[in-house]
Amino acid sequence: MIIFPAIDLKSGQVVRLSEGDMDRATIYADDPAGQALRFQEAGAAFLHVVDLDGAFAGKPENAAAVESIISAFDGHIQLGGGIRNRETVERWFGLGVSRLVIGTAALKDPDFVKEMAKEFPGGIVVAVDARDGFVATEGWAEKSDMPVVDLARRFEDAGVASILFTDVGRDGMLKGCNVDATVDLARQVDLPVIASGGVKGIDDIHILSLHREDGIEGVITGRALFEGKLDLAAAIAIGDKVA
């Protein structure tokens, strides 16, 4: 099971939001590349990077910070935020990103996502962000009338790598991951699922690891790492046991 330490970028700084609210951002670092290296030194082979400003703007807004991370980090980078056209997809893959996470466009332009998944096999992750069981879009600022499982099923035969499921109401809140909803989604779709939102400690990692055979591919964690509530090396050790 892959452990993805998260680097969320707002105005070039490493932050975490509470429930996806841009006005409730906690700044944790001014040097994104330095933070990536700290995660690497703790054993991380994967990073989850989000251009928060880009998610709201619909286009990359923290490109310089992302590029500094790409240059510094030796492992695999999974990047999301403002990826809504071919030019952006081709640019990030060309710079060495391993996977791109697409959320808003998955709901509003599914044909584009399917086309990119076909052209870049194993490179596209579909973000299914949930508020009260329905898909949230536009940087989580809007809630659609699309049930999360319906959106995920659209891409079962499209060649996407994984589904990234986030319970927005728990994200950045240290309330504990919504394991039940995440596992339920994994059981209902024929795609690996990455858990995200609310991880508060090692117990969340352990519980999710028990559901590897249900389709849980990995887990993203941010605030718990930054606030010392989760040891990254210990989490990676658990993930490696069920790889």
BELHUVEN-V284460 format. One record per pair of residues at least 6 apart in sequence whose C-alpha atoms are under 6 Angstrom apart, sorted by the first residue. I is the first residue (numbers start at 1). GAP is how many residues later the second one is. D is the distance in Angstrom with one decimal. If there is no record, write none. Layout:
i->I gap->GAP d->D
i->I gap->GAP d->D
This chain:
i->1 gap->216 d->5.3
i->1 gap->217 d->4.9
i->1 gap->238 d->4.4
i->1 gap->241 d->5.7
i->1 gap->242 d->4.8
i->2 gap->216 d->4.2
i->2 gap->237 d->5.9
i->3 gap->215 d->5.7
i->3 gap->216 d->5.3
i->3 gap->233 d->5.9
i->4 gap->42 d->5.5
i->4 gap->43 d->5.1
i->4 gap->44 d->5.5
i->4 gap->216 d->4.6
i->5 gap->42 d->5.4
i->5 gap->215 d->5.9
i->5 gap->216 d->5.2
i->5 gap->217 d->5.8
i->6 gap->42 d->4.7
i->6 gap->43 d->5.8
i->6 gap->215 d->5.7
i->6 gap->216 d->4.8
i->7 gap->42 d->4.8
i->8 gap->6 d->5.5
i->8 gap->7 d->5.5
i->8 gap->41 d->5.7
i->8 gap->42 d->4.7
i->9 gap->41 d->6.0
i->9 gap->42 d->5.1
i->9 gap->43 d->5.7
i->10 gap->42 d->5.7
i->10 gap->43 d->5.8
i->12 gap->50 d->5.9
i->12 gap->53 d->5.8
i->13 gap->17 d->4.8
i->14 gap->13 d->5.9
i->14 gap->14 d->5.6
i->14 gap->15 d->5.0
i->14 gap->18 d->6.0
i->15 gap->11 d->5.3
i->15 gap->12 d->4.3
i->15 gap->13 d->5.5
i->16 gap->9 d->5.5
i->16 gap->10 d->5.3
i->17 gap->7 d->5.6
i->17 gap->8 d->4.4
i->17 gap->155 d->5.7
i->18 gap->6 d->5.7
i->18 gap->154 d->4.6
i->18 gap->155 d->5.8
i->19 gap->149 d->5.4
i->19 gap->150 d->5.0
i->19 gap->152 d->5.0
i->33 gap->35 d->5.5
i->33 gap->36 d->4.4
i->33 gap->39 d->5.8
i->42 gap->191 d->5.6
i->45 gap->30 d->4.7
i->46 gap->29 d->5.6
i->46 gap->30 d->4.7
i->46 gap->31 d->5.8
i->47 gap->30 d->4.9
i->48 gap->30 d->4.8
i->48 gap->31 d->6.0
i->49 gap->30 d->4.8
i->50 gap->29 d->5.7
i->50 gap->30 d->4.8
i->50 gap->31 d->5.4
i->51 gap->11 d->5.9
i->51 gap->30 d->4.6
i->52 gap->29 d->5.9
i->53 gap->8 d->5.7
i->54 gap->6 d->4.6
i->54 gap->7 d->4.8
i->54 gap->27 d->5.0
i->54 gap->28 d->4.4
i->55 gap->26 d->4.1
i->55 gap->27 d->4.3
i->55 gap->84 d->4.8
i->56 gap->82 d->5.6
i->56 gap->83 d->5.0
i->58 gap->24 d->4.2
i->59 gap->23 d->4.2
i->60 gap->22 d->5.4
i->76 gap->22 d->5.6
i->77 gap->20 d->5.3
i->77 gap->21 d->5.4
i->78 gap->20 d->5.9
i->78 gap->21 d->4.6
i->78 gap->22 d->5.7
i->79 gap->21 d->4.9
i->79 gap->22 d->5.8
i->80 gap->20 d->5.8
i->80 gap->21 d->4.5
i->84 gap->21 d->5.7
i->99 gap->24 d->4.5
i->99 gap->25 d->5.7
i->100 gap->24 d->5.1
i->100 gap->25 d->6.0
i->101 gap->24 d->4.6
i->101 gap->25 d->5.7
i->102 gap->24 d->5.1
i->102 gap->25 d->5.7
i->103 gap->23 d->5.9
i->103 gap->24 d->4.5
i->104 gap->33 d->5.0
i->104 gap->34 d->5.9
i->106 gap->7 d->6.0
i->114 gap->44 d->5.4
i->117 gap->7 d->5.5
i->117 gap->42 d->5.5
i->117 gap->43 d->5.3
i->122 gap->38 d->6.0
i->122 gap->39 d->4.6
i->124 gap->36 d->5.2
i->124 gap->37 d->5.7
i->125 gap->35 d->5.8
i->125 gap->36 d->5.5
i->125 gap->37 d->5.0
i->125 gap->38 d->5.8
i->126 gap->37 d->5.0
i->127 gap->36 d->5.9
i->127 gap->37 d->4.6
i->128 gap->36 d->5.8
i->128 gap->37 d->4.9
i->129 gap->6 d->5.4
i->129 gap->7 d->5.4
i->129 gap->36 d->5.7
i->129 gap->37 d->4.8
i->130 gap->6 d->5.6
i->130 gap->37 d->5.1
i->130 gap->38 d->5.8
i->131 gap->37 d->5.8
i->133 gap->14 d->6.0
i->134 gap->12 d->5.5
i->134 gap->13 d->4.5
i->134 gap->14 d->5.4
i->135 gap->8 d->6.0
i->135 gap->9 d->5.5
i->135 gap->11 d->5.7
i->135 gap->13 d->5.4
i->136 gap->6 d->5.5
i->136 gap->7 d->4.3
i->136 gap->8 d->5.9
i->156 gap->34 d->5.9
i->162 gap->29 d->5.8
i->162 gap->30 d->4.9
i->162 gap->31 d->5.6
i->163 gap->30 d->4.7
i->164 gap->29 d->5.8
i->164 gap->30 d->4.7
i->165 gap->30 d->5.5
i->165 gap->31 d->6.0
i->166 gap->30 d->4.7
i->166 gap->31 d->5.2
i->167 gap->30 d->5.5
i->170 gap->27 d->5.3
i->170 gap->28 d->4.6
i->171 gap->26 d->3.9
i->171 gap->27 d->4.6
i->172 gap->26 d->5.6
i->172 gap->51 d->6.0
i->173 gap->25 d->5.5
i->174 gap->24 d->4.7
i->174 gap->25 d->5.7
i->174 gap->26 d->4.5
i->175 gap->23 d->5.2
i->176 gap->22 d->4.7
i->176 gap->23 d->4.7
i->176 gap->24 d->5.1
i->177 gap->20 d->5.7
i->177 gap->21 d->4.7
i->177 gap->22 d->4.8
i->186 gap->7 d->5.7
i->186 gap->29 d->5.3
i->187 gap->27 d->5.9
i->192 gap->23 d->4.9
i->192 gap->24 d->5.9
i->192 gap->25 d->5.5
i->193 gap->22 d->6.0
i->193 gap->23 d->4.9
i->193 gap->24 d->5.5
i->194 gap->22 d->6.0
i->194 gap->23 d->5.4
i->194 gap->24 d->4.7
i->194 gap->25 d->5.4
i->195 gap->24 d->4.5
i->196 gap->23 d->5.8
i->196 gap->24 d->5.0
i->199 gap->22 d->6.0
i->200 gap->24 d->5.3
i->201 gap->28 d->5.6
i->201 gap->29 d->4.8
i->202 gap->28 d->5.9
i->224 gap->6 d->5.3
